[in-house]
Amino acid sequence: MVTTNNLEKRRYVPNLTQQMATAEMNYHRLQRLMGCFDDTQAMQVKMQNTGATSTTELQLTIMERFAYTMTLKVQLGSSQKWWQRPIHVRLYHDMRMAEVVKSDDFRQYRGSYGYPNNQGVMADEKAQLNSYLALLLQQALQHGTHLQRHSVKALETV
């Protein structure tokens, strides 16, 4: 016999251990890609899978820079497809963590959402975006070629 309690959907509970591990790995991947955060303002990475004829460009641009944090815009390609819209990543240098905080089509992401909701986001939207960022960065490290870094000093002289 099925009771009404069994039919009720369980509320999403974030896995903080997993999310923190993803944030730490994303920071480490960004550091490997960009080098010294203080010297770099922007970066483009061309990515091509083995045997593929087309390339995709990953663009990383520093939007804000503070003493202990930095905001980075990450964009894959240049079209307006949903998976190529820019996401904004906050880097916490004191904790060595990086997490997605917002995107161009959404103001600010919370840790979890009730589902269904009026915003049209999944209950674990932020965790999924951080996993997507991890995948992008891992692909850039494995398949990235033609790294172009734009330094802060070079931009100041222009």
N, C-alpha and C positions, 0 to 999 in steps of 0.2 A: 504494500500500500504506500502510495506517495503522499507525503504531507505537504502543506503549503510552505513550511520552513525549508524543505529540500528544494522547492522550486524557486525560492528567492535567490537572486544572484548575489554572490559574495562581493563585498566592496573590495576594490583594488587597494592593496597595501604595497607601497614601494619597497623594493629590496635595496636598502641603503648600502649594504656591503658591496653588492654587485655594481651599483651606480658609482660609488666612490672608486672602485677598481677601474671602471671604464674611464672616469674622469682623470685618474692618475695616468693611465696609459695614453689617453688623448694628449695630455700635456707633454708626456715624453715623446710621442710621435711628432707633435708640433715642434718641439725643441730640436729633434733630429732633422726635420725638414728645413726649418728656418735658421738654424744656427743661433747666434746671439740675438735675443729679442731686442736688446737696446740698440743694436746697429741696423736692424732690418725694418723697413717701412712696408714693403709689399713684396710679393713673390708670385711667380707663375711656374707651374709644373705641367709639362706635357706628358700625358699618359697614353700608352699604347700597349694593348695586350699582344702577346706573341701570336703572330699569324694574322692579326687584324690589320686592315688597311687604313682605318680612320683613327685619328687621335682626338683626345679630349683634353681640355686645359682646366686645371684647378687653379683658381686665383685666391690668394690669401692677402688681405689688406688690413693693416692695423688702423682701427677707427679712433680709439682712445688709448691713452697711455697715462697711467698713474703710478704712484710709488709701489703699491703691492698688487695692482690689478692691471689688466689690459683687455680691451675688447677688439676682437678680430672678426672681419667679415670673410666668410668662406663661400665661394661660389664655384660650382662645377659647370663648365661651359658658359654659353652666353644667351641661351634661349630662355623663354619664360615657362617651360614645362615645370610641373610641380617639383620634380626632383632636382631641378637646376636653379631654383630660387635661392638667393643668398640666405645663409643663416649667420647669426651673430653668436660668437663664442666668447665667453668670459674666461680669461686665464687668471688664476690666483697664484701668484709667484711664491707667496709664503707657504702655501699648502701644496704647491706643485700639482695643481688640478686644473682641468679645463672642461667647461660644460656649456652646452647650447642654452642661451638665455632668451633669444627671440629670433624671429625671421621677418623678412620684409612684408609678409602678408599676415603676420600675427604679432601683437604687441609684446607680450611677455609670457613665457611659459611657466606654469605652476608645476609643482612636483607631481600632482595627480588631479584628476577631474572625475566628477561623477559621470556615469555613462548610462543612458544617452544624455547629451547636453546640447544646448543651443549653439555652441561654438563649432560643432562638428569635429571635435578632436577626440582621440581615443583616451581612455582612462590613463594610460601610461605613455602619453605623447612625448613627454620630455625624455623619458628613458629610451624610446624608440629613436628619437632624433640624435641622442648621444651615441647610440649604437651605429646609426647611419654615418655620423662624423667619424667614428672609429674605423668603419669600413672604407670611407673615402681616404683617410690618412694612411691606412695600411696599403691601399692600392697605390697611392702616390709614392710611398716608400719602396714598394716592390717593382712598380712599372714606370716610375717617373723618370723622365729624361729631360734634358735641356732646361735645367733649373735656371731661372732668372731671378736674382734677388735685387731689389732696389733698396739701397741703403738710405738712412736718414740724412746723412751728409750730402749725398748726391742730389736728393730732393731739395735740400736747403739752398744749394747753389743755383738751381734752375730758376 
